């Protein structure tokens, strides 16, 4: 959607739940999450920092967690339709938010490419590599 006006991007944002055949629960989530916006050929997943659950102690909120859940379900829904995806988090979220003219309250979590993998393409070799349990778990 490169070159699309800000108004066109807003229209897409408001209709995203219809584009993904999402369950009714997701429709409710879009009330407080900017679920996705097309930027070139990628989806950008962000959340509204002013509309998140503040955990007890008020040191952490649910924004990243909620947006991650939505992004994961979008990836699963795409896979169910036979569409491949790639979670992209090697980006400058502030720079991208500025380029997309997002309001200050909307924080970008990630971008996602959707499409069809080239024949023979697959995950990197270390994708299946696992650490020993003792390297990742502590027993109390």
MARTINU-243170 format. One line per field, with one value per residue (C-alpha): residue number from 1; residue in one letter; x, y, z. Coordinates in Angstrom, 2 decimals. Layout:
N
lolo: [NUM, ...] $
drentor: [A, ...] $
c1: [X, ...] $
c2: [Y, ...] $
c3: [Z, ...] $
% end
This chain:
140
lolo: [1, 2, 3, 4, 5, 6, 7, 8, 9, 10, 11, 12, 13, 14, 15, 16, 17, 18, 19, 20, 21, 22, 23, 24, 25, 26, 27, 28, 29, 30, 31, 32, 33, 34, 35, 36, 37, 38, 39, 40, 41, 42, 43, 44, 45, 46, 47, 48, 49, 50, 51, 52, 53, 54, 55, 56, 57, 58, 59, 60, 61, 62, 63, 64, 65, 66, 67, 68, 69, 70, 71, 72, 73, 74, 75, 76, 77, 78, 79, 80, 81, 82, 83, 84, 85, 86, 87, 88, 89, 90, 91, 92, 93, 94, 95, 96, 97, 98, 99, 100, 101, 102, 103, 104, 105, 106, 107, 108, 109, 110, 111, 112, 113, 114, 115, 116, 117, 118, 119, 120, 121, 122, 123, 124, 125, 126, 127, 128, 129, 130, 131, 132, 133, 134, 135, 136, 137, 138, 139, 140] $
drentor: [X, X, X, X, X, X, X, X, X, X, X, X, X, X, X, X, X, X, X, X, X, X, X, X, X, X, X, X, X, X, X, X, X, X, X, X, X, X, X, X, X, X, X, X, X, X, X, X, X, X, X, X, X, X, X, X, X, X, X, X, X, X, X, X, X, X, X, X, X, X, X, X, X, X, X, X, X, X, X, X, X, X, X, X, X, X, X, X, X, X, X, X, X, X, X, X, X, X, X, X, X, X, X, X, X, X, X, X, X, X, X, X, X, X, X, X, X, X, X, X, X, X, X, X, X, X, X, X, X, X, X, X, X, X, X, X, X, X, X, X] $
c1: [0.00, 2.96, 1.84, -1.61, -3.00, -3.36, -7.15, -6.87, -4.68, -7.28, -10.02, -7.94, -7.30, -11.00, -11.83, -8.98, -11.14, -13.21, -10.09, -8.86, -12.10, -11.35, -13.51, -15.91, -13.44, -10.88, -13.43, -13.60, -9.80, -9.65, -11.45, -8.23, -5.57, -4.43, -4.35, -2.67, -1.93, -0.47, 2.94, 4.24, 3.71, 3.89, 1.37, 2.30, 0.95, 0.67, -1.37, -2.98, -0.86, -3.82, -6.08, -4.19, -4.56, -2.17, -0.91, -0.80, 2.24, 1.77, 5.19, 3.95, 0.94, -0.64, 0.02, 2.91, 1.34, -2.08, -0.60, 1.64, -1.39, -3.22, -0.14, 0.29, -3.35, -3.00, -0.02, -2.01, -5.05, -2.82, -1.27, -4.76, -5.45, -2.16, -0.36, 3.18, 4.32, 7.40, 7.48, 9.73, 11.03, 14.33, 13.01, 12.98, 9.40, 9.62, 10.87, 8.17, 5.44, 6.59, 6.56, 3.02, 1.96, 0.65, -0.58, 1.70, -0.52, -0.02, 3.10, 4.42, 5.20, 6.26, 5.75, 4.65, 5.25, 2.56, 2.87, 4.03, 7.51, 9.74, 10.20, 12.87, 12.76, 12.64, 13.73, 17.37, 19.47, 19.41, 15.58, 15.38, 18.39, 17.50, 19.42, 19.79, 17.00, 19.56, 20.51, 16.99, 15.30, 16.04, 14.53, 13.55] $
c2: [0.00, 2.21, 5.69, 5.21, 8.23, 8.32, 8.21, 5.01, 3.43, 4.33, 2.69, -0.48, -0.45, -0.23, -3.16, -5.52, -7.94, -8.66, -9.29, -12.11, -13.99, -13.62, -15.00, -12.67, -12.46, -10.82, -8.22, -7.17, -7.03, -4.59, -2.05, -1.48, -2.84, -1.44, -4.96, -4.42, -1.92, -2.62, -1.06, -2.00, -5.78, -6.27, -6.06, -3.91, -4.97, -2.33, -1.56, 1.45, 2.33, 4.21, 1.18, -1.66, -3.56, -2.32, -5.22, -4.99, -3.00, -0.75, -1.61, -3.53, -3.47, -5.97, -4.11, -6.20, -9.41, -8.70, -7.59, -10.71, -12.94, -11.24, -11.47, -15.16, -15.87, -13.97, -16.18, -19.31, -18.09, -17.41, -20.89, -22.41, -20.71, -22.03, -18.68, -18.52, -15.77, -14.33, -12.42, -9.38, -7.57, -6.31, -2.83, 0.57, 0.83, 4.59, 5.25, 3.02, 4.65, 8.04, 6.84, 5.49, 8.69, 6.73, 8.71, 8.83, 6.36, 3.54, 1.44, -0.95, -4.49, -6.13, -6.45, -9.59, -10.65, -12.84, -14.78, -18.07, -19.44, -20.17, -23.83, -25.33, -22.41, -23.16, -22.05, -21.40, -24.39, -23.38, -23.30, -26.86, -26.54, -26.74, -25.84, -28.32, -28.01, -27.16, -24.04, -22.63, -23.89, -23.16, -25.27, -23.45] $
c3: [0.00, -0.65, -1.56, -0.05, 1.67, 5.44, 4.93, 2.85, 5.54, 8.20, 6.10, 5.86, 9.62, 10.38, 8.10, 8.98, 10.96, 7.86, 5.77, 8.00, 8.69, 12.39, 15.17, 16.99, 19.91, 17.61, 16.56, 20.20, 20.41, 17.50, 19.69, 21.63, 19.27, 16.00, 14.61, 11.29, 8.61, 5.22, 4.66, 1.25, 1.36, 5.11, 7.90, 10.86, 14.24, 16.94, 20.05, 21.68, 24.73, 26.24, 26.21, 27.92, 31.17, 33.85, 35.96, 39.77, 40.85, 37.81, 36.37, 33.32, 31.03, 28.63, 25.36, 24.00, 25.29, 23.72, 20.38, 20.34, 20.85, 17.98, 15.70, 16.51, 15.71, 12.43, 11.53, 12.41, 10.43, 7.42, 7.69, 7.87, 4.52, 3.06, 3.27, 4.63, 6.99, 8.62, 11.93, 11.46, 14.52, 13.18, 12.55, 14.19, 15.51, 16.10, 12.57, 11.07, 13.19, 11.94, 8.30, 8.78, 10.56, 13.55, 16.55, 19.62, 21.50, 18.96, 19.55, 16.89, 18.01, 14.75, 11.02, 9.23, 5.66, 4.14, 0.90, -0.54, 0.13, -2.84, -3.67, -1.42, 1.02, 4.71, 8.15, 8.97, 10.01, 13.68, 13.75, 15.06, 17.36, 21.07, 24.20, 27.01, 29.58, 32.26, 30.25, 30.26, 33.45, 37.10, 39.83, 43.02] $
% end
